[in-house]
Amino acid sequence: MKPVVYTKLAEREIEAAAVFFEGREEGLGVQFYERIDEAKRKIELNPEGFQKIYKDMRHVNLEQFKEWGLFFRIRDDGSIVIACMSGKRHPSLKHERASGRVPIKPEP
């Protein structure tokens, strides 16, 4: 089992999403973090088990938050999560992130 790390931008996206969900309903932000932890464990156990969706970027859905997912790459020393996004986001954003570009105006 190899470690999974997050980019700073992915960490900010996870935190912003958790705050958003907590604002919608008390406890929902905590549940979001729990689904993030579950997805991380899935990546640790079998990163190759997730289909490539663009170049070398792979995606794992978050249970309960079905439109949301972690986007990651496999490296020799483990995996790196490059984004946590809703499937409602424009597909070009996923391609930009897979190419290593960050948004011009980072999300809070």
DSSP file (Angstrom, degrees, kcal/mol; ACC not computed):
  #  RESIDUE AA STRUCTURE BP1 BP2  ACC     N-H-->O    O-->H-N    N-H-->O    O-->H-N    TCO  KAPPA ALPHA  PHI   PSI    X-CA   Y-CA   Z-CA
    1    1 A M              0   0    0      0, 0.0    44,-0.1     0, 0.0    43,-0.1   0.000 360.0 360.0 360.0 124.5    0.0    0.0    0.0
    2    2 A K        -     0   0    0     42,-0.7    76,-0.2    41,-0.2    77,-0.1  -0.775 360.0 -99.0-105.2 149.9    1.5    3.3   -1.1
    3    3 A P        -     0   0    0      0, 0.0    76,-2.4     0, 0.0     2,-0.5  -0.186  23.8-141.6 -68.8 156.8    0.6    6.7    0.4
    4    4 A V  E     -a   79   0A   0     74,-0.2     2,-0.3    76,-0.0    76,-0.2  -0.980  20.9-175.1-116.3 127.8   -1.8    9.2   -1.0
    5    5 A V  E     -a   80   0A   0     74,-2.4    76,-3.2    -2,-0.5     2,-0.4  -0.830  14.9-135.1-119.9 161.9   -1.0   12.9   -0.7
    6    6 A Y  E     -a   81   0A   0     -2,-0.3    76,-0.2    74,-0.2     2,-0.1  -0.902  15.4-123.5-116.7 142.6   -2.9   16.0   -1.7
    7    7 A T     >  -     0   0    0     74,-2.3     4,-2.3    -2,-0.4     5,-0.2  -0.432  34.0-110.4 -71.3 160.7   -1.8   19.1   -3.5
    8    8 A K  H  > S+     0   0    0      1,-0.2     4,-2.2     2,-0.2     5,-0.2   0.895 120.5  52.6 -59.7 -39.9   -2.4   22.3   -1.6
    9    9 A L  H  > S+     0   0    0      2,-0.2     4,-2.3     1,-0.2    -1,-0.2   0.913 108.1  49.8 -64.0 -42.2   -5.1   23.3   -4.1
   10   10 A A  H  > S+     0   0    0     71,-0.3     4,-2.5     1,-0.2    -1,-0.2   0.904 109.2  52.8 -62.8 -40.5   -6.9   19.9   -3.6
   11   11 A E  H  X S+     0   0    0     -4,-2.3     4,-2.4     1,-0.2    -1,-0.2   0.914 109.7  48.2 -60.5 -42.2   -6.8   20.5    0.1
   12   12 A R  H  X S+     0   0    0     -4,-2.2     4,-2.7     1,-0.2    -2,-0.2   0.894 110.7  51.1 -65.5 -38.9   -8.4   23.9   -0.3
   13   13 A E  H  X S+     0   0    0     -4,-2.3     4,-2.3     2,-0.2    -2,-0.2   0.908 110.3  49.1 -65.0 -40.8  -11.1   22.5   -2.5
   14   14 A I  H  X S+     0   0    0     -4,-2.5     4,-2.4     2,-0.2    -2,-0.2   0.935 113.2  46.7 -62.7 -46.4  -11.9   19.7    0.0
   15   15 A E  H  X S+     0   0    0     -4,-2.4     4,-2.3     1,-0.2    -2,-0.2   0.917 112.3  49.7 -62.8 -43.8  -12.1   22.3    2.8
   16   16 A A  H  X S+     0   0    0     -4,-2.7     4,-2.3     1,-0.2    -1,-0.2   0.899 111.9  48.5 -63.2 -40.4  -14.3   24.6    0.8
   17   17 A A  H  X S+     0   0    0     -4,-2.3     4,-2.8     2,-0.2     5,-0.2   0.913 110.4  50.9 -66.0 -42.3  -16.6   21.8   -0.1
   18   18 A A  H  X S+     0   0    0     -4,-2.4     4,-2.5     1,-0.2    -2,-0.2   0.907 111.0  48.5 -62.0 -41.8  -16.9   20.6    3.5
   19   19 A V  H  X S+     0   0    0     -4,-2.3     4,-1.9     2,-0.2    -1,-0.2   0.914 111.2  51.4 -63.1 -43.0  -17.7   24.2    4.6
   20   20 A F  H  X S+     0   0    0     -4,-2.3     4,-1.1     1,-0.2    -2,-0.2   0.943 112.8  44.2 -58.7 -49.6  -20.3   24.5    1.9
   21   21 A F  H  X S+     0   0    0     -4,-2.8     4,-1.9     1,-0.2     7,-0.3   0.874 110.6  54.2 -67.1 -36.1  -22.0   21.2    2.9
   22   22 A E  H  < S+     0   0    0     -4,-2.5    -1,-0.2     6,-0.2    -2,-0.2   0.863 105.9  54.7 -64.3 -34.0  -21.9   22.0    6.6
   23   23 A G  H  < S+     0   0    0     -4,-1.9    -1,-0.2     1,-0.2    -2,-0.2   0.785 107.5  50.1 -68.4 -27.3  -23.6   25.3    5.8
   24   24 A R  H  < S-     0   0    0     -4,-1.1     2,-0.3     1,-0.3    -2,-0.2   0.867 132.0  -3.7 -77.6 -37.3  -26.4   23.4    4.1
   25   25 A E  S >X S-     0   0    0     -4,-1.9     3,-2.1     0, 0.0     4,-0.5  -0.936  79.7-104.4-159.3 131.2  -26.9   21.0    7.0
   26   26 A E  T 34 S+     0   0    0     -2,-0.3    -3,-0.1     1,-0.3    -4,-0.1  -0.335 107.6  17.2 -59.0 130.8  -25.2   20.5   10.3
   27   27 A G  T 3> S+     0   0    0     -2,-0.0     4,-1.9    -5,-0.0    -1,-0.3   0.172  95.5 102.5  93.5 -17.3  -23.0   17.4   10.2
   28   28 A L  H <> S+     0   0    0     -3,-2.1     4,-2.0    -7,-0.3    -6,-0.2   0.842  77.7  55.3 -69.7 -32.5  -22.9   17.2    6.4
   29   29 A G  H  X S+     0   0    0     -4,-0.5     4,-2.1     2,-0.2    -1,-0.2   0.898 107.4  49.9 -64.1 -40.5  -19.4   18.7    6.3
   30   30 A V  H  > S+     0   0    0      1,-0.2     4,-2.0     2,-0.2    -2,-0.2   0.906 109.5  51.4 -63.8 -42.0  -18.1   16.0    8.6
   31   31 A Q  H  X S+     0   0    0     -4,-1.9     4,-2.1     2,-0.2    -1,-0.2   0.869 106.6  54.7 -63.2 -36.0  -19.8   13.3    6.5
   32   32 A F  H  X S+     0   0    0     -4,-2.0     4,-2.0     2,-0.2    -2,-0.2   0.940 107.7  48.9 -61.9 -46.9  -18.0   14.8    3.4
   33   33 A Y  H  X S+     0   0    0     -4,-2.1     4,-2.3     1,-0.2    -2,-0.2   0.878 109.0  54.1 -59.7 -37.7  -14.6   14.5    5.2
   34   34 A E  H  X S+     0   0    0     -4,-2.0     4,-2.0     1,-0.2    -1,-0.2   0.904 108.2  48.5 -63.9 -40.9  -15.5   10.9    6.0
   35   35 A R  H  X S+     0   0    0     -4,-2.1     4,-2.4     2,-0.2    28,-0.2   0.851 108.8  54.5 -67.9 -33.0  -16.2   10.1    2.4
   36   36 A I  H  X S+     0   0    0     -4,-2.0     4,-2.5     2,-0.2    -2,-0.2   0.935 108.4  49.0 -62.3 -46.2  -12.9   11.8    1.4
   37   37 A D  H  X S+     0   0    0     -4,-2.3     4,-2.1     1,-0.2    -2,-0.2   0.890 110.6  50.7 -61.3 -40.2  -11.1    9.4    3.9
   38   38 A E  H  X S+     0   0    0     -4,-2.0     4,-1.9     2,-0.2    -1,-0.2   0.923 110.7  48.5 -63.0 -44.2  -12.9    6.4    2.4
   39   39 A A  H  X S+     0   0    0     -4,-2.4     4,-2.2     1,-0.2    -2,-0.2   0.898 109.2  53.7 -63.7 -39.7  -11.9    7.4   -1.2
   40   40 A K  H  X S+     0   0    0     -4,-2.5     4,-2.6     1,-0.2    -1,-0.2   0.918 107.6  50.5 -60.5 -43.7   -8.3    7.9    0.0
   41   41 A R  H  X S+     0   0    0     -4,-2.1     4,-2.3     1,-0.2    -1,-0.2   0.879 108.4  53.0 -63.0 -37.3   -8.3    4.4    1.4
   42   42 A K  H  X S+     0   0    0     -4,-1.9     4,-2.2     2,-0.2    -1,-0.2   0.915 110.2  47.4 -63.6 -42.1   -9.6    3.0   -1.9
   43   43 A I  H  < S+     0   0    0     -4,-2.2    -2,-0.2     1,-0.2    -1,-0.2   0.921 111.1  51.7 -64.6 -43.2   -6.8    4.8   -3.8
   44   44 A E  H  < S+     0   0    0     -4,-2.6   -42,-0.7     1,-0.2    -2,-0.2   0.899 113.3  44.9 -59.4 -41.4   -4.2    3.4   -1.3
   45   45 A L  H  < S-     0   0    0     -4,-2.3    -1,-0.2     1,-0.2    -2,-0.2   0.862 136.9  -1.0 -73.9 -37.0   -5.5   -0.1   -1.7
   46   46 A N    ><  +     0   0    0     -4,-2.2     3,-1.6    -5,-0.2    -1,-0.2  -0.412  60.5 165.7-156.2  70.9   -5.8   -0.2   -5.5
   47   47 A P  G >  S+     0   0    0      0, 0.0     3,-1.2     0, 0.0    -3,-0.1   0.845  82.5  57.0 -61.7 -33.0   -5.0    2.9   -7.5
   48   48 A E  G 3  S+     0   0    0      1,-0.2     4,-0.1    -5,-0.1    -5,-0.1   0.620  88.4  79.3 -72.6 -10.1   -4.8    1.1  -10.8
   49   49 A G  G <  S+     0   0    0     -3,-1.6     2,-0.5    -7,-0.2    -1,-0.2   0.506  79.4  81.2 -75.1  -3.6   -8.4   -0.1  -10.2
   50   50 A F  S <  S-     0   0    0     -3,-1.2    10,-0.1    -4,-0.1     3,-0.1  -0.894  86.5-115.1-109.2 133.9   -9.7    3.3  -11.3
   51   51 A Q        -     0   0    0     -2,-0.5     8,-0.8     8,-0.2     2,-0.3  -0.288  27.2-111.4 -66.2 143.4  -10.1    4.1  -15.0
   52   52 A K  E     -B   58   0A   0      6,-0.2     6,-0.3     1,-0.2     3,-0.1  -0.601  32.6-178.4 -70.4 132.3   -8.0    6.8  -16.6
   53   53 A I  E    S+     0   0A   0      4,-3.0     2,-0.3     1,-0.3     5,-0.2   0.647  71.3   8.1-108.4 -20.5  -10.4    9.6  -17.5
   54   54 A Y  E >  S-B   57   0A   0      3,-1.3     3,-2.9     1,-0.2    -1,-0.3  -0.802 119.8 -49.4-162.5 118.3   -7.9   12.0  -19.2
   55   55 A K  T 3  S-     0   0    0      1,-0.3    -1,-0.2    -2,-0.3    44,-0.0  -0.345 123.6 -21.2  50.9-120.2   -4.3   11.2  -20.0
   56   56 A D  T 3  S+     0   0    0     42,-0.2    18,-0.5    -3,-0.1     2,-0.3   0.314 109.9 114.5-100.3   9.7   -2.9    9.7  -16.7
   57   57 A M  E <   -B   54   0A   0     -3,-2.9    -4,-3.0    16,-0.1    -3,-1.3  -0.632  45.3-168.7 -84.2 136.0   -5.6   11.3  -14.4
   58   58 A R  E     -BC  52  72A   0     14,-3.2    14,-2.3    -2,-0.3     2,-0.4  -0.745   6.5-145.1-119.1 168.0   -7.9    8.9  -12.7
   59   59 A H  E     - C   0  71A   0     -8,-0.8     2,-0.4    -2,-0.3    12,-0.2  -0.996  10.2-169.8-140.7 137.7  -11.1    9.5  -10.7
   60   60 A V  E     - C   0  70A   0     10,-2.2    10,-2.4    -2,-0.4     2,-0.1  -0.997  23.9-132.3-126.9 128.4  -12.9    8.0   -7.7
   61   61 A N  E     - C   0  69A   0     -2,-0.4     2,-0.6     8,-0.2     8,-0.2  -0.392  17.6-122.5 -73.6 153.2  -16.4    9.0   -6.8
   62   62 A L  E >   - C   0  65A   0      6,-2.3     3,-0.6     3,-0.6     6,-0.3  -0.881  27.1-125.1 -96.6 119.4  -17.4   10.0   -3.3
   63   63 A E  T 3  S+     0   0    0     -2,-0.6     2,-1.0   -28,-0.2   -24,-0.1  -0.318  95.6  16.2 -58.5 147.4  -20.1    7.8   -1.9
   64   64 A Q  T 3  S+     0   0    0      1,-0.1     2,-0.5   -29,-0.0    -1,-0.2  -0.133 123.6  63.0  77.6 -37.0  -23.1    9.8   -0.7
   65   65 A F  E X  S+C   62   0A   0     -2,-1.0     3,-2.4    -3,-0.6    -3,-0.6  -0.612  70.6 171.8-111.2  67.6  -21.8   12.8   -2.6
   66   66 A K  E 3  S+     0   0A   0     -2,-0.5    -1,-0.2     1,-0.3    -4,-0.1   0.706  70.1  54.6 -60.1 -27.8  -22.2   11.1   -6.0
   67   67 A E  E 3  S+     0   0A   0     -3,-0.1    20,-3.8    -6,-0.1    -1,-0.3   0.633 100.5  77.4 -79.7 -11.4  -21.5   14.2   -8.1
   68   68 A W  E <   + D   0  86A   0     -3,-2.4    -6,-2.3    -6,-0.3     2,-0.3  -0.664  56.9 160.3-101.6 152.6  -18.2   14.8   -6.3
   69   69 A G  E     -CD  61  85A   0     16,-1.9    16,-1.7    -2,-0.3     2,-0.4  -0.992  37.8-110.1-160.8 166.2  -14.9   13.0   -6.7
   70   70 A L  E     -CD  60  84A   0    -10,-2.4   -10,-2.2    -2,-0.3     2,-0.5  -0.881  25.8-154.0-101.1 134.9  -11.2   13.0   -6.2
   71   71 A F  E     +CD  59  83A   0     12,-2.7    11,-2.6    -2,-0.4    12,-1.5  -0.942  27.6 165.2-110.0 127.2   -9.0   13.3   -9.3
   72   72 A F  E     -CD  58  81A   0    -14,-2.3   -14,-3.2    -2,-0.5     2,-0.3  -0.908  31.5-139.8-144.2 164.9   -5.5   11.7   -8.9
   73   73 A R  E     - D   0  80A   0      7,-2.2     7,-2.5    -2,-0.3     2,-0.5  -0.934  23.3-126.4-122.9 148.9   -2.4   10.5  -10.6
   74   74 A I  E     - D   0  79A   0    -18,-0.5     2,-0.3    -2,-0.3     5,-0.3  -0.822  30.0-178.4 -95.0 133.5   -0.3    7.5   -9.7
   75   75 A R  E >   - D   0  78A   0      3,-3.8     3,-1.2    -2,-0.5     0, 0.0  -0.785  42.5-101.9-121.9 169.3    3.4    8.0   -9.1
   76   76 A D  T 3  S+     0   0    0     -2,-0.3     3,-0.1     1,-0.3    -1,-0.0   0.862 122.9  41.2 -59.0 -36.4    6.2    5.6   -8.3
   77   77 A D  T 3  S-     0   0    0      1,-0.2     2,-0.3   -75,-0.1    -1,-0.3   0.338 131.6 -64.1 -97.1   6.8    6.1    6.5   -4.6
   78   78 A G  E <   - D   0  75A   0     -3,-1.2    -3,-3.8   -76,-0.2     2,-0.3  -0.984  68.6 -53.6 147.2-155.5    2.3    6.7   -4.2
   79   79 A S  E     -aD   4  74A   0    -76,-2.4   -74,-2.4    -2,-0.3     2,-0.5  -0.890  34.6-150.0-122.6 153.2   -0.6    8.7   -5.6
   80   80 A I  E     -aD   5  73A   0     -7,-2.5    -7,-2.2    -2,-0.3     2,-0.6  -0.985  10.6-142.4-127.0 124.1   -1.3   12.4   -5.6
   81   81 A V  E     +aD   6  72A   0    -76,-3.2   -74,-2.3    -2,-0.5   -71,-0.3  -0.740  20.5 177.5 -83.2 121.4   -4.8   13.9   -5.5
   82   82 A I  E     +     0   0A   0    -11,-2.6     2,-0.3    -2,-0.6   -10,-0.2   0.602  60.6  11.9-101.9 -14.2   -4.8   17.0   -7.8
   83   83 A A  E     - D   0  71A   0    -12,-1.5   -12,-2.7   -73,-0.1     2,-0.4  -0.992  43.8-158.2-160.7 152.0   -8.4   18.0   -7.4
   84   84 A C  E     + D   0  70A   0     -2,-0.3     2,-0.3   -14,-0.2   -14,-0.2  -0.938  42.6 155.7-129.2 108.1  -11.7   17.5   -5.5
   85   85 A M  E     - D   0  69A   0    -16,-1.7   -16,-1.9    -2,-0.4     2,-0.3  -0.911  44.6-111.6-137.7 158.7  -14.5   18.6   -7.8
   86   86 A S  E >   - D   0  68A   0     -2,-0.3     3,-1.8   -18,-0.2   -18,-0.3  -0.645  29.5-125.4 -82.3 145.1  -18.1   18.3   -8.5
   87   87 A G  T 3  S+     0   0    0    -20,-3.8   -19,-0.1    -2,-0.3    -1,-0.1   0.615 107.7  71.9 -65.3 -11.7  -19.1   16.6  -11.8
   88   88 A K  T 3  S+     0   0    0    -21,-0.2    -1,-0.3     2,-0.1   -20,-0.1   0.619  76.1 103.5 -79.0 -12.4  -21.1   19.7  -12.5
   89   89 A R  S <  S-     0   0    0     -3,-1.8     5,-0.1     1,-0.1    -4,-0.0  -0.314  91.7 -85.8 -67.3 154.8  -17.9   21.6  -13.1
   90   90 A H    >>  -     0   0    0      1,-0.1     3,-1.8     2,-0.1     4,-0.7  -0.398  34.1-128.8 -63.3 133.6  -17.0   22.3  -16.7
   91   91 A P  H 3> S+     0   0    0      0, 0.0     4,-1.6     0, 0.0     3,-0.4   0.778 104.1  67.9 -56.6 -28.5  -15.0   19.4  -18.2
   92   92 A S  H 3> S+     0   0    0      1,-0.2     4,-2.6     2,-0.2     5,-0.2   0.819  91.8  61.4 -63.8 -27.9  -12.2   21.7  -19.4
   93   93 A L  H <> S+     0   0    0     -3,-1.8     4,-2.4     2,-0.2    -1,-0.2   0.904 102.7  50.2 -64.2 -39.9  -11.3   22.4  -15.8
   94   94 A K  H  X S+     0   0    0     -4,-0.7     4,-2.3    -3,-0.4    -1,-0.2   0.912 111.3  48.7 -62.7 -41.8  -10.5   18.7  -15.3
   95   95 A H  H  X S+     0   0    0     -4,-1.6     4,-1.6     2,-0.2    -2,-0.2   0.901 110.5  51.0 -65.7 -40.9   -8.3   18.8  -18.4
   96   96 A E  H  <>S+     0   0    0     -4,-2.6     5,-2.4     1,-0.2     4,-0.3   0.929 111.8  46.7 -61.7 -45.0   -6.5   21.9  -17.3
   97   97 A R  H ><5S+     0   0    0     -4,-2.4     3,-1.3     1,-0.2    -1,-0.2   0.884 109.3  54.1 -66.6 -37.4   -5.8   20.4  -13.9
   98   98 A A  H 3<5S+     0   0    0     -4,-2.3    -1,-0.2     1,-0.3    -2,-0.2   0.817 106.6  53.3 -64.7 -29.0   -4.6   17.1  -15.6
   99   99 A S  T 3<5S-     0   0    0     -4,-1.6    -1,-0.3    -3,-0.2    -2,-0.2   0.467 124.1-106.2 -84.2  -1.8   -2.2   19.2  -17.6
  100  100 A G  T < 5S+     0   0    0     -3,-1.3     2,-0.3     1,-0.3    -3,-0.2   0.495  76.6 133.1  92.3   4.1   -0.8   20.8  -14.5
  101  101 A R      < -     0   0    0     -5,-2.4    -1,-0.3    -6,-0.2    -2,-0.1  -0.652  43.2-148.2 -88.7 146.4   -2.4   24.2  -14.8
  102  102 A V        -     0   0    0     -2,-0.3    -5,-0.0     1,-0.1    -1,-0.0  -0.764  33.5 -85.1-107.5 157.8   -4.2   25.8  -11.9
  103  103 A P        -     0   0    0      0, 0.0    -1,-0.1     0, 0.0   -10,-0.0  -0.266  29.8-128.5 -60.1 146.9   -7.2   28.1  -12.2
  104  104 A I  S    S+     0   0    0      1,-0.3    -2,-0.0    -3,-0.0     0, 0.0   0.918 108.3  34.2 -61.0 -43.3   -6.5   31.7  -12.8
  105  105 A K  S    S-     0   0    0      0, 0.0    -1,-0.3     0, 0.0     0, 0.0  -0.868  95.2-142.0-113.6  96.1   -8.7   32.6   -9.9
  106  106 A P        -     0   0    0      0, 0.0    -2,-0.0     0, 0.0    -4,-0.0  -0.195  22.7-107.3 -57.9 146.9   -8.3   29.8   -7.3
  107  107 A E              0   0    0      1,-0.1   -91,-0.1   -98,-0.1   -95,-0.0  -0.399 360.0 360.0 -70.2 152.0  -11.4   28.8   -5.5
  108  108 A P              0   0    0      0, 0.0    -1,-0.1     0, 0.0   -95,-0.0   0.512 360.0 360.0 -62.6 360.0  -11.6   29.9   -1.8
